[in-house]
């Protein structure tokens, strides 16, 4: 947690480099958003992730947190995902430089345990 890759002036909540077991060879830059309603903070994190080399992955507590996050990111996103679906449905609609994927904390735990 709170890692800064070599030569990078930014600090990320989680930065994951690919290895031989990774599904792809892209870095994952993860932002765990505990205050999705704080628009200015969320937009700043988006800008930081958009400049990073790799896939920007956001983590929200649950579906309600995911909806708040998307609302705070609404002016930054290239696509406007519907906020009525599940977290995975919202995630599927993301395709912006600073937001490639969205997970709930439960989804993240499931992926880590695999």
C-alpha positions in Angstrom: 0.0 0.0 0.0 1.0 3.6 -0.7 3.7 2.6 -3.2 5.7 4.8 -5.6 7.2 2.9 -8.5 10.8 3.8 -9.4 11.1 7.2 -10.9 7.4 8.1 -10.3 6.7 11.1 -8.1 3.1 9.9 -7.3 2.1 7.6 -4.6 -0.6 5.0 -5.3 -2.8 3.0 -2.9 -1.6 -0.2 -4.6 0.7 -0.7 -7.6 1.0 -4.2 -9.1 3.6 -5.2 -11.6 2.8 -8.2 -13.8 4.6 -11.5 -13.4 4.5 -14.9 -15.2 1.2 -15.7 -13.6 -0.6 -12.5 -14.5 -3.4 -12.6 -17.1 -1.8 -9.8 -19.0 1.5 -7.8 -18.9 0.0 -4.5 -17.8 0.7 -2.8 -14.5 -2.4 -2.3 -12.3 -2.7 1.0 -10.4 -5.3 0.7 -7.7 -7.2 3.4 -6.0 -9.2 2.3 -2.9 -11.8 5.1 -2.6 -13.1 5.4 1.0 -14.7 8.8 0.4 -16.3 8.6 -3.1 -18.5 11.7 -2.4 -15.5 14.0 -2.2 -15.5 15.1 -5.8 -12.3 17.2 -5.7 -10.3 14.4 -4.1 -11.7 11.8 -6.5 -11.0 13.9 -9.6 -7.4 14.4 -8.4 -6.9 10.7 -8.0 -8.4 10.2 -11.5 -5.9 12.6 -13.0 -3.0 10.8 -11.2 -4.2 7.4 -12.5 -4.8 8.7 -16.0 -1.1 9.7 -16.2 0.2 6.4 -14.9 1.4 3.6 -17.1 -1.0 0.7 -16.6 -4.7 0.0 -16.0 -6.5 2.2 -13.5 -8.5 0.1 -11.1 -10.9 1.7 -8.6 -12.2 -0.1 -5.5 -15.4 1.0 -3.7 -16.9 -0.4 -0.6 -20.1 -1.6 -2.3 -22.7 -0.8 -5.0 -23.7 2.4 -3.2 -20.0 3.5 -3.0 -19.6 2.7 -6.6 -22.5 4.9 -7.6 -21.1 7.8 -5.6 -17.7 7.3 -7.2 -19.2 7.4 -10.7 -21.1 10.5 -9.8 -18.0 12.2 -8.6 -16.1 11.1 -11.7 -18.9 12.1 -14.1 -17.0 15.1 -15.6 -13.8 13.1 -16.1 -15.1 9.9 -17.7 -15.2 9.3 -21.4 -18.1 7.0 -21.1 -21.1 7.5 -18.7 -21.9 4.1 -17.2 -25.5 3.6 -15.9 -25.5 3.7 -12.2 -28.5 1.3 -11.7 -26.6 -2.0 -12.3 -24.3 -4.0 -10.3 -20.7 -3.0 -9.7 -19.5 -5.4 -12.4 -22.1 -3.9 -14.9 -20.8 -0.4 -14.1 -17.2 -1.6 -14.5 -17.9 -3.1 -17.9 -19.0 0.3 -19.2 -15.8 2.1 -18.0 -13.3 3.0 -20.7 -11.4 6.1 -19.7 -7.7 6.7 -19.2 -8.1 7.0 -15.4 -10.7 4.4 -14.9 -10.4 1.0 -16.6 -12.1 -1.2 -14.0 -14.2 -0.9 -10.9 -14.4 -3.5 -8.1 -16.2 -3.7 -4.8 -14.1 -4.7 -1.8 -15.7 -8.1 -2.0 -14.8 -8.5 -5.7 -11.2 -7.5 -4.9 -11.0 -10.1 -2.1 -12.3 -12.7 -4.4 -9.7 -11.9 -7.1 -6.9 -11.8 -4.6 -7.8 -15.2 -3.1 -7.8 -16.9 -6.6 
